[in-house]
Amino acid sequence: MVKYNAGKRQFEELQAFLTHASTLLHTCGWHKLLGDQRAMVAFTEEERLWINNNWLTDAHNKDKAIYAAILIAHDVFARLSMNLVMTQNKESSLTYRLFEDETAAAAWLQQLA
């Protein structure tokens, strides 16, 4: 599970983390992840642009689709920023599904091939 903590993120740390996560997914042959954004604050414009222009386009344009179950943020602005990332990247091979319940999110991931 990828768990976002409350508070401001360091942009370089987010870049490094997501790049490393992409490498792990690809080299290990993994294609599912569970993201806990419940305590997360909204993505900054810089973060959102980097995620859209780099991570989602480069990291997941591999041979296999990636599935992400996301536990939605409590903060309405964080929800909106996540929705903006999702709607701007319909071309990515990353498929998101949003959940409020961790058990339901895990069950969805488990039923995928």
Beta strands, then each sheet from edge to edge (+ up, - down):
strand 1: 2-3
strand 2: 32-36
strand 3: 66-71
strand 4: 94-99
sheet 1: 1+ 2+ 3+ 4+
end
